[in-house]
Every structure is written in C-alpha cells, then in structure tokens.
Amino acid sequence: MEARIEAEASMFETSHVLGSLLASSSILSQAWHHCSAADTGAAAYVRGSCGNTVYVAFSSKYVANSLAGIRAGPMNAFDITELGGSGLFRPLVGGEGEEEEKVKVQALALHLFLTLLNSPNYQSLLQEIKDKPVIFTGHSLGGSLASLAALHFLCNSSSGSFSSCNSTPTPPLLCVTFGTPLLGNEAFSRAILRERLAGHFCHVVSQRDIVPRLLFCPLGPSLSILGAHLHCCNLLPDEERANLQKIVSMHIAAAATARKRESPYWPFGNYVLCSKEGAVCIDNPTAVVQLLYVTFVAGIEVVDLSYRDIAEAIPQHLLLKKRDITEEENFDGGISLVLEASGIGSTGIGAAAATEFKVSKRASRSPNLICAELATKLGKITPCRAQIEWYKVLSDDDMGYYDSFKQRISPKKYSKVNINRMKLGQFWDEVIEMLQNNSLPYDFHRRAKWVNAAQFYKLLVEPLDIAEYYRTEQHMIKGHYLTHGRERRYEVFDKWWKSKTDLMDNSFVKRSKFAGLTQDSCFWARVEQAKELTEKVKTEQDAQVLGKFWKDIVEFEDYAKDLVERKEVSIDVLAPRSSYRLWVDEWKSIKSARAFCFNG
C-alpha cells in the first residue's frame, strides 16, 4: 500500500509544496526587487528585508565585472573544479569514495564566493542572519553566488558553526535564482539530494533564456569567451542570437535524449519553467533537462518574457498538482497540463515532447517503489542467510565455521552453504549497482534497515569468502586477500557502517558475552597473513627482515588479544581447532624457543 501511494504521489516529480509557497506569497516579487537593486550597484551583494525575512541578493554585474580578470588568468570562466579541500561544504563531499565521481562546481563562482567569504563584512552578515528566516537570491551570474552562499550557510548551520548550540535546528532558508547558469556536475546534484537540501533551491527559468542552458555546451575556450558576455547574451543581435540558439539547442538535445553529454554540468534543486501560459515546478533533474530543451526549442519564435513579469504573474499561473494521477485519462491530462504551462503546447514539437514524456514516465519507476520491491527480495533471500547461520552454530564447538568451510569438512554442507554464499553476494552486488544507477532513493545507504542488513551480511559471509580465497590458493596467484581479493561490496558496506557509527555515541560499552559474529569481518584474512609470517620466521636468516616479520606478527597478536578481551569476536574464533587457536599455540612455542635460546 505504501509503495502504491508513493508511486502515485511522485508520478510527475512536481514540487507541489514549493509551488504552493510561491503561489501564495510575495517571495518571487520580493526576490526580484532585491536582485534588481543588487544589479544597479557596484557591491557584491545587498541586504534587505520584508517583514521578518532577510533577503540577501547577489549582483550579476559584480560577477560579470570579475570575468575580465579571470579571462586574463589561467582559469577559463566556466571551468569546473572540485568542491572539496576547504572543508566549507563538508556534508556534500563527505560521501565520496575513491572511485566515485568527485563533486565539482563552476570554478569562477567558487573563486568569487571564497573571496567574498573572507571579507569581514560578509562574516558580519552571516552572524547577523544566523537565527532569522533568510532568502538568498540572484539574477544570472549572481544566482551562482547565491546558490553557493546558501549551500555554505546550510552546511555550516547543520554543523553548528553559526549556532550557539549544535542541536539548534537550521533556520528557514530558501535560495531563489532567476536565469542562472548551471552550477555543478551530476555528483554535485546527487550530493544535494543525499543531504536533503534540494528543497531549499528554486531556479526560475524563462522560456527563451539562453543563460540557464548555455553550460550544456562543451567546455573550452569558445565557451569561456562567450561567458565573458554571458550577462548580455540574451540581448545579442537577432542573427547572432539565432546562431547561438542553434548551438545551445543541439547540446541540450544530446543531454535530454541521453546521448553522450559533452558538458559535465547538471541541474539541481527545483526548477520553475515559465512561459506566458503559466509555469510548472519540477524537481527531477532528468525531467528538468528534457523540459529545458523542449521549452527552449518551442519558444524560439515566442516573445521574451522578462523576469519582472514572471515574478509578478507567477502566483496566478503556477501549475499545482491538485489530485492523484492514477488513471489513464488523468495521466494524459497531466502531461498536457505540464506542457501547456511550460509554453510547449500540444501540436508540433509539443506533441513529440508529450509522446517522449509519456514513454519516459511509463518506463521510469519511483525509487521508493523499487526500494519496496527490493525489501521483498531481501525477505526471499533471508533463508539463504539463515542456513549459513545454522551452519555456523553447528561448527562453533569444534573448529568454527571458517575452518570447517575452508577444509570442506562436510562436502554436502559445504556445497549448500557455498551456493547460498554466492546467491547473497549476487543480491548485494545488484543492490550496489542499482544505487550507482540512481534507481534507489538518494538516502538509501543511510536507511537503518539496509545499513544493518548489509553489515550483518558482511560479518557473516565475508569470512566464508576469505576461506574460499585461501582454500583455492588465490593468495598464491593474486596476493593476500586484504589487498588483492576483497570484493568491492564489502568496502562500500564499510563506508555505510562508518557513516552510521560516526553519528552514534562512540563511548565503549563492555560486552558481557562474546559477539554473535566477529566484529572485524576481515579477521580471518589477518590470521592467514599471520600464519604465513610465522612460517617465514622459522627459516628467515636476515636479521633485518626477521625483525620486520616479528614486528608485524606482534602487532596482530596485540590486535587479536584486544578483540578477544573486549569480546568483539565470536566464540568460533576460540574453538579448540580453529586456525586462530592453533596459531596462538604455535606462536607461543616459537617465542618460548627464542627466549630459551637467548637466555642460554
């Protein structure tokens, strides 16, 4: 039932909450009023207010004037650069893995924002507005600065940098931009979704405005030269503007139709796409790109609509979703309303857009619906996990399930457990692939149910993967498991668990009994390395090499002893014939023999 409701509620991905706010308030008109004031002055921003709400408007003129210096330097105007490094946007870059795409933003905007951030006046402004409702806003290039300012404020408010108490909730904040260029790459867009910050951003785009669509073009010197005149490219002579529209249309089309994208830039947040017919509010990045394309192409012959007109008229024209869209006629009607409000219409390119939109919506499925189906699959795969748990219980008293599996003590049981091991691995590999393809909710890897399930799977099954690795002597071919054999899924689950534990109280509570599963899933791989080093110690003649071996073994001995004392291991580790117990006995005898020789 929950999945069905979610599927119906997200059919068009319309941001109806934000739409309702814009339709029932003067936010847009006030934001545009302050943008106009900022663009007439020489300062980087102006501060104003309306009632209890503070408006901070960033000047596009200030950014445009800065472009001359950027063009003369080594940085192109719209190069894209990594957001990390300064620590100012830590929540956005904290979820990156070594192999994952880095979060990147427009280099010019970041450069100017960091310069502005270091100014005493701006620091005073941040302290002044920290406990007040605030709206950051900007037109064109000023919108890029406004977006970064809003992100910085949100990231640091959540960490307590602007608050007297870390538990203080983030003050109400909205960022409204008018005709602003794209700011970051797809990883940037995903990070904002992951941190639940997308709802704070509203990008208003006119049907014929080139600026919000320009950065779909490939990056390079030609784009940088054009960027120097970005603030006035909508005012180009008719012939130049027509040529530019053709170039921009071609590259948006490539992005909208899932062909090879030639630009790293990608939309984020909510987009309010406006025409003289009305407006539609969309929060799905893929749908945003599609509508940016079809509205632009359909609007080439349309008279320009100024942002001043939009800001004043949008409360009367904003498209809001009033009912659930569940039946075929309502689905088709909903598509028609979206296209009509965006200024596309139902004939010509509008008809083609409607067909493509219907196909994409029918083909796409709600991430939460997919997640619900995945939960059902998890339930069906649970018996495989339960059989491995039972196998572990049966093996704990003798040599433990790691050594029983490695030595294939019971071939029939081994075969069944091995099949279950592979089924579980296949399931979790599919989960990770779906997450990487954005098929699952953006916060999937933070949901307790899935983090806990992945951690339990890792602790239970990875020892069997290690056993199989060493049983088949893969370490002789590839190298030891920890550096050459570990599956990527376990590294991903390590990150999930670390993110969870970082938010928990890490004060140690001593266990009263041994853990059900050893809390270091790679413990047996460390045992295997220690066993190999122990064999080398017996024959090594080089004192320097021997000293290194000895040091490594002692480090593992201390580590394992600490785990046992804290009862962070399962009872199978201490089984009479387990590899660990046998190694401990052998290591003791070697140390005793060495001590006897030294004393003698």
C-alpha positions in Angstrom: 0.0 0.0 0.0 2.8 2.4 0.9 4.6 1.7 -2.3 1.4 2.3 -4.3 0.9 5.7 -2.6 4.5 6.6 -3.3 4.2 5.7 -7.0 1.1 7.8 -7.4 2.4 10.8 -5.5 5.6 11.0 -7.5 4.3 10.5 -11.0 5.4 13.9 -12.2 8.0 14.7 -9.6 6.3 18.1 -9.2 7.5 20.1 -6.2 4.0 21.0 -5.1 5.0 22.2 -1.7 7.4 24.8 -3.0 4.8 25.6 -5.7 2.2 26.3 -3.1 4.6 28.6 -1.2 5.4 30.6 -4.3 1.8 30.9 -5.4 0.6 32.1 -2.0 3.3 34.6 -1.2 5.3 37.5 -2.5 8.6 35.7 -2.3 9.3 35.9 -6.1 8.4 39.5 -6.5 10.4 40.5 -3.4 13.4 38.4 -4.6 13.3 40.1 -8.0 13.0 43.5 -6.4 16.2 42.9 -4.4 18.0 41.3 -7.4 17.3 44.5 -9.4 18.7 46.6 -6.5 21.9 44.5 -6.4 22.4 44.7 -10.2 22.3 48.5 -10.1 25.1 48.9 -7.6 28.8 48.1 -7.5 28.7 45.9 -4.4 28.8 42.1 -4.5 25.5 41.9 -2.6 22.8 43.9 -1.0 20.9 43.1 2.2 17.2 43.9 2.5 14.2 42.7 4.4 10.4 42.1 4.1 8.7 41.6 7.4 10.7 39.2 9.4 12.5 37.7 6.4 16.0 38.8 5.4 16.9 39.0 1.7 20.5 38.7 0.5 20.8 39.5 -3.2 24.0 38.9 -5.2 24.9 41.1 -8.1 25.3 39.7 -11.6 27.1 42.9 -12.5 29.7 42.3 -9.9 30.4 38.8 -11.2 30.4 40.0 -14.8 33.0 42.7 -14.0 35.2 40.0 -12.4 35.2 37.9 -15.6 37.8 40.3 -17.3 40.4 39.4 -14.7 39.6 35.7 -14.9 39.9 35.6 -18.7 43.4 37.2 -18.4 44.5 34.5 -16.0 45.0 30.7 -16.2 41.4 29.8 -15.3 38.7 29.8 -18.0 35.5 31.4 -17.0 33.4 28.2 -16.7 36.0 25.6 -15.9 34.7 23.1 -13.4 36.6 22.4 -10.2 36.4 20.1 -7.1 34.3 21.5 -4.3 36.3 19.7 -1.6 39.5 20.8 0.1 38.4 23.8 2.1 36.0 21.9 4.3 33.4 24.6 3.9 31.0 22.2 2.2 31.9 19.0 4.2 28.5 17.3 4.1 28.4 17.4 0.3 31.8 15.9 -0.2 31.9 13.6 2.8 30.1 10.8 0.9 32.6 10.5 -2.0 34.5 7.2 -2.5 37.9 6.9 -4.2 36.4 5.5 -7.3 33.3 7.7 -7.3 32.9 10.9 -9.3 34.1 13.9 -7.4 31.7 16.7 -6.5 32.6 19.7 -8.8 31.3 23.2 -9.3 31.8 26.2 -11.5 35.3 27.4 -10.8 34.5 31.1 -11.3 31.6 31.1 -8.9 33.6 29.2 -6.3 36.6 31.5 -6.6 34.4 34.6 -6.2 32.5 33.1 -3.3 35.6 32.1 -1.3 37.0 35.6 -1.8 33.7 37.1 -0.6 33.6 34.7 2.4 36.9 36.0 3.7 35.7 39.6 3.8 34.8 41.0 7.3 31.5 42.5 6.1 30.2 39.1 4.8 31.3 37.4 8.1 29.3 40.0 10.0 26.3 39.4 7.7 26.4 35.6 8.5 26.4 36.3 12.2 23.5 38.8 11.8 21.2 36.4 9.8 22.1 33.1 11.6 18.8 32.9 13.6 16.5 34.6 11.0 14.5 33.4 8.0 16.7 34.2 5.0 16.3 34.1 1.3 19.4 34.2 -0.9 18.7 35.4 -4.4 20.5 36.4 -7.6 19.9 37.0 -11.3 22.1 35.3 -14.0 25.7 35.0 -12.7 24.6 36.4 -9.4 22.4 33.4 -8.9 25.5 31.1 -8.9 27.0 33.1 -6.0 23.6 33.0 -4.2 23.5 29.2 -4.6 26.9 28.7 -3.1 26.2 31.1 -0.3 23.0 29.2 0.5 24.8 25.9 0.4 27.6 27.2 2.6 25.0 28.5 5.1 23.1 25.2 5.2 26.2 23.1 5.5 27.6 25.1 8.4 24.3 25.6 10.1 23.9 21.9 10.3 27.3 21.5 11.8 26.7 24.2 14.4 29.2 26.8 13.0 26.6 29.6 13.1 24.7 28.3 16.1 25.2 28.7 19.8 24.2 25.1 20.3 24.7 22.2 17.8 21.2 21.0 18.4 19.7 24.2 17.2 17.6 23.5 14.1 18.6 25.1 10.8 16.7 28.4 10.3 14.3 28.6 7.4 16.2 29.2 4.2 15.4 29.5 0.5 17.5 30.3 -2.5 15.7 31.8 -5.4 17.6 32.4 -8.7 16.5 33.9 -11.9 18.0 32.7 -15.2 21.2 31.4 -13.5 23.7 29.2 -15.4 24.2 25.6 -14.2 26.5 25.4 -11.2 27.8 21.8 -10.7 28.2 18.3 -12.1 25.9 15.3 -11.6 27.8 14.2 -8.4 27.0 17.7 -7.0 23.3 17.3 -7.8 23.3 13.8 -6.2 25.1 15.1 -3.1 22.5 17.8 -2.6 19.7 15.2 -2.9 21.5 12.9 -0.5 21.8 15.6 2.1 18.1 16.6 1.7 19.0 20.1 0.6 17.3 20.2 -2.8 14.1 21.7 -1.4 15.9 24.8 -0.4 16.6 25.8 -4.1 14.2 27.3 -6.7 15.6 28.2 -10.1 13.2 30.4 -12.2 13.8 30.0 -15.9 12.2 31.9 -18.8 11.2 30.0 -21.9 13.7 31.9 -24.2 16.5 32.5 -21.7 19.8 31.1 -23.1 21.9 31.6 -19.9 20.4 28.6 -17.9 21.0 26.4 -20.8 24.4 27.6 -22.0 26.6 25.3 -19.9 25.2 22.2 -21.6 27.7 23.2 -24.4 31.1 21.6 -24.2 33.7 23.4 -22.0 36.5 25.1 -23.8 38.0 28.5 -24.9 35.0 29.3 -27.1 32.6 28.9 -24.2 34.8 31.0 -21.9 34.9 33.8 -24.5 31.1 33.7 -24.7 31.0 33.5 -20.9 32.6 36.9 -20.7 29.4 38.3 -22.3 27.0 35.9 -20.6 25.1 38.6 -18.7 24.0 40.1 -22.0 23.9 37.2 -24.4 20.1 37.4 -24.4 20.5 40.9 -25.9 22.6 39.8 -28.9 21.6 40.9 -32.4 19.0 38.6 -34.0 21.4 36.8 -36.3 24.0 36.1 -33.6 21.3 35.1 -31.1 19.7 32.7 -33.7 23.1 31.0 -34.3 23.7 30.7 -30.5 20.3 29.2 -30.0 21.0 26.5 -32.6 24.3 25.6 -30.9 22.7 25.5 -27.4 19.7 23.5 -28.7 21.9 20.9 -30.2 23.8 20.3 -27.0 20.7 20.3 -24.7 19.1 17.8 -27.1 22.1 15.5 -26.6 21.7 15.7 -22.8 17.9 15.4 -22.9 17.8 12.3 -25.1 20.5 10.5 -23.0 23.0 10.7 -25.9 26.7 11.4 -25.0 26.9 14.6 -22.9 29.7 16.9 -23.8 29.5 19.0 -20.6 29.8 17.9 -17.0 27.2 20.4 -15.8 23.8 19.1 -14.5 20.8 20.8 -12.8 20.0 20.5 -9.1 17.1 21.6 -6.9 13.7 22.8 -8.1 13.1 24.4 -11.5 10.2 26.7 -12.2 9.9 26.8 -16.0 7.9 29.8 -17.1 6.1 30.9 -20.2 3.2 33.4 -20.9 0.9 30.4 -20.5 2.0 29.8 -16.9 4.7 27.9 -15.0 5.5 24.3 -13.9 7.6 23.4 -10.9 9.9 20.3 -11.4 12.4 18.7 -9.0 13.6 15.7 -11.1 16.9 16.6 -12.8 16.3 14.4 -15.8 12.8 15.8 -16.4 14.3 19.3 -15.9 16.8 18.7 -18.7 14.1 17.4 -21.0 11.9 20.4 -20.4 14.7 22.9 -20.7 15.2 21.5 -24.2 11.7 21.3 -25.5 10.6 24.7 -23.9 13.6 26.4 -25.5 13.1 24.9 -28.9 9.3 25.6 -28.8 9.9 29.2 -27.6 12.3 30.4 -30.3 9.6 32.3 -32.0 7.9 33.4 -28.8 8.2 37.0 -27.4 10.6 37.3 -24.5 9.0 37.3 -21.0 11.0 39.3 -18.6 11.7 38.0 -15.1 10.0 41.0 -13.7 6.8 40.0 -15.4 7.3 36.4 -14.3 7.8 37.4 -10.7 4.6 39.4 -10.6 2.5 37.0 -12.6 3.6 33.6 -11.4 1.3 33.4 -8.3 -1.7 33.4 -10.8 -0.2 30.9 -13.2 1.8 28.4 -11.2 0.8 24.8 -12.0 0.0 22.9 -8.9 -0.9 19.2 -8.7 -4.4 19.0 -7.2 -5.2 15.3 -7.4 -3.6 11.9 -7.6 -2.9 10.8 -11.1 -3.7 7.2 -11.3 -6.0 6.6 -14.3 -5.0 6.7 -18.0 -7.1 9.8 -18.8 -5.7 11.7 -15.8 -2.1 10.7 -16.8 -2.6 12.0 -20.3 -4.3 15.1 -19.0 -1.5 15.7 -16.6 1.1 15.5 -19.4 -0.9 18.1 -21.4 -1.2 20.5 -18.4 2.6 20.3 -17.8 3.4 21.0 -21.5 0.8 23.8 -21.7 2.0 25.6 -18.6 5.6 25.3 -19.9 4.6 27.0 -23.2 5.1 24.0 -25.4 1.5 23.3 -26.4 0.0 20.1 -27.8 1.0 20.4 -31.5 4.3 20.2 -33.4 7.2 19.8 -31.0 4.7 19.7 -28.1 3.1 16.5 -29.5 6.5 14.9 -29.9 7.5 16.0 -26.4 4.3 14.7 -24.9 5.0 11.3 -26.5 8.6 11.2 -25.2 7.5 12.4 -21.8 4.8 9.6 -21.6 7.3 6.9 -22.6 9.9 8.1 -20.1 7.3 8.3 -17.3 5.9 4.9 -18.1 9.4 3.4 -18.3 10.7 5.2 -15.2 9.7 3.9 -11.8 9.7 5.5 -8.4 12.9 4.9 -6.4 10.8 4.2 -3.3 8.7 1.7 -5.2 11.9 -0.1 -6.4 13.1 0.0 -2.8 9.9 -1.6 -1.6 10.3 -4.4 -4.1 13.9 -4.8 -3.1 12.8 -5.2 0.5 10.6 -8.1 -0.7 13.6 -9.7 -2.4 15.6 -9.3 0.8 12.9 -11.2 2.6 13.1 -14.0 0.0 16.8 -14.2 0.2 16.8 -14.4 4.0 16.6 -18.2 4.2 20.0 -18.4 2.5 21.4 -16.3 5.3 19.6 -18.4 7.9 21.1 -21.6 6.6 24.6 -20.1 6.8 23.8 -19.0 10.4 22.8 -22.6 11.2 25.9 -23.9 9.6 27.9 -21.6 11.9 26.2 -22.8 15.0 26.9 -26.4 14.2 30.6 -25.7 13.7 31.3 -23.3 16.6 32.2 -26.0 19.2 34.9 -27.8 17.1 36.9 -25.7 14.7 34.5 -22.9 13.8 32.6 -22.3 10.5 35.6 -20.5 8.9 37.9 -23.6 9.1 35.0 -26.1 8.5 34.2 -24.3 5.3 37.8 -23.9 4.2 38.6 -27.5 4.8 35.2 -28.8 3.4 34.7 -31.0 6.4 31.2 -32.0 5.2 31.2 -31.7 1.3 27.4 -31.8 1.2 27.0 -29.0 3.7 29.9 -27.1 2.1 28.1 -27.2 -1.3 24.8 -25.9 0.1 26.5 -23.1 2.1 28.6 -22.1 -0.9 25.5 -21.8 -3.1 23.8 -19.6 -0.5 27.0 -17.5 -0.2 27.0 -16.8 -4.0 23.3 -16.0 -4.0 23.7 -13.5 -1.3 26.7 -11.9 -3.0 24.8 -11.6 -6.2 21.8 -9.9 -4.4 24.0 -7.3 -2.7 26.0 -6.7 -5.9 22.7 -5.9 -7.6 21.8 -3.5 -4.8 25.0 -1.6 -5.2 24.6 -1.4 -9.0 21.0 -0.1 -8.6 22.3 2.5 -6.1 25.0 3.6 -8.5 22.4 3.9 -11.3 20.3 6.2 -9.2 17.4 3.6 -9.2 17.1 3.7 -5.4 16.3 6.6 -3.1 19.1 9.1 -2.6 19.4 8.3 1.1 19.1 4.5 0.7 22.6 4.0 2.1 21.7 5.8 5.3 18.5 3.9 6.0 19.0 1.9 9.1 17.2 -1.2 7.7 19.6 -1.5 4.8 22.8 -0.4 6.6 22.1 -3.0 9.4 21.3 -5.7 6.8 24.4 -5.0 4.8 26.6 -5.0 8.0 25.1 -8.4 9.2 25.7 -9.9 5.8 29.3 -8.7 5.7 30.1 -10.0 9.2 28.5 -13.4 8.4 29.6 -14.1 4.9 32.9 -12.4 4.3 34.7 -14.9 6.5 33.5 -17.6 4.0 34.7 -15.5 1.1 38.1 -15.4 2.8 38.0 -19.1 3.4 37.3 -19.8 -0.2 40.0 -17.4 -1.3 42.7 -19.2 0.7 41.3 -22.7 0.1 41.7 -22.2 -3.7 45.1 -20.7 -3.1 44.2 -17.4 -4.8 46.7 -15.7 -2.5 49.5 -17.5 -4.2 48.3 -16.1 -7.6 46.9 -12.6 -6.7 48.4 -11.8 -3.3 46.7 -11.7 0.1 43.0 -11.1 0.4 43.1 -7.7 2.1 45.0 -6.0 -0.7 44.0 -8.1 -3.8 41.0 -10.3 -3.1 38.3 -8.3 -1.2 35.1 -7.7 -3.1 34.1 -4.0 -3.6 30.7 -4.6 -2.0 32.4 -5.0 1.4 34.3 -1.8 1.1 31.0 0.0 0.2 29.4 -1.5 3.3 32.3 -0.4 5.4 31.6 3.2 4.4 27.8 2.8 5.1 28.6 1.5 8.6 31.2 4.1 9.3 28.7 6.9 8.4 26.2 5.4 10.8 28.6 4.9 13.7 30.0 8.5 13.2 26.6 9.8 14.2 26.3 7.5 17.3 27.7 7.7 20.8 31.1 6.0 20.4 31.6 5.6 24.2 32.6 1.9 24.7 30.3 -0.4 26.5 31.9 -3.6 27.6 30.3 -6.8 26.4 29.2 -9.4 28.9 29.5 -12.2 26.4 31.2 -12.9 23.1 29.7 -11.3 20.0 27.4 -13.4 17.8 29.7 -12.5 14.8 33.3 -11.3 14.9 33.1 -7.5 14.5 36.1 -7.4 12.2 34.9 -9.2 9.0 38.5 -9.5 7.8 39.8 -11.1 11.0 40.5 -14.4 9.3 42.4 -12.8 6.5 44.7 -11.2 9.1 45.0 -14.7 10.7 46.1 -16.1 7.3 48.7 -13.4 7.0 50.0 -14.0 10.5 50.3 -17.8 9.8 52.3 -17.1 6.6 54.6 -14.7 8.5 55.1 -17.2 11.3 56.3 -19.8 8.8 58.7 -17.3 7.4 60.0 -16.5 10.8 61.1 -20.2 11.3 63.5 -20.0 8.3 64.5 -16.4 7.8 68.2 -15.7 8.4 68.3 -12.0 7.6 68.1 -10.2 11.0 66.5 -7.0 9.5 63.8 -8.9 7.5 63.2 -11.1 10.5 62.7 -8.1 12.7 60.1 -6.7 10.4 58.2 -10.1 10.3 58.4 -10.3 14.1 57.0 -6.7 14.5 54.1 -7.4 12.1 53.2 -10.6 14.0 53.3 -8.9 17.4 51.1 -6.1 16.1 48.5 -8.7 15.0 48.9 -10.6 18.3 48.1 -7.5 20.3 45.2 -6.6 18.0 43.6 -10.1 18.2 44.2 -10.2 22.0 42.4 -6.9 22.4 39.4 -8.1 20.3 39.2 -11.2 22.4 39.4 -9.4 25.7 36.7 -7.0 24.6 34.6 -10.0 23.4 34.4 -8.4 20.0 34.9 -11.9 18.4 32.5 -14.8 18.0 33.0 -17.9 20.1 34.1 -19.8 17.0 37.4 -17.9 17.0 38.3 -19.6 20.2 37.1 -23.1 19.1 39.7 -25.8 20.0 40.7 -26.5 16.4 40.3 -23.1 14.9 43.1 -21.6 12.9 43.5 -18.8 15.4 43.8 -21.1 18.4 46.3 -23.3 16.6 48.3 -20.2 15.5 48.3 -18.8 19.1 49.7 -22.1 20.4 52.4 -22.2 17.6 53.4 -18.6 18.2 53.8 -19.2 21.9 56.1 -22.1 21.3 58.2 -20.0 18.8 58.5 -17.2 21.3 59.4 -19.6 24.1 62.1 -21.3 22.0 63.6 -17.9 21.1 63.5 -16.8 24.7 65.3 -20.1 25.7 67.9 -19.7 23.1 68.5 -16.1 24.1 68.8 -17.0 27.8 71.0 -19.9 27.0 
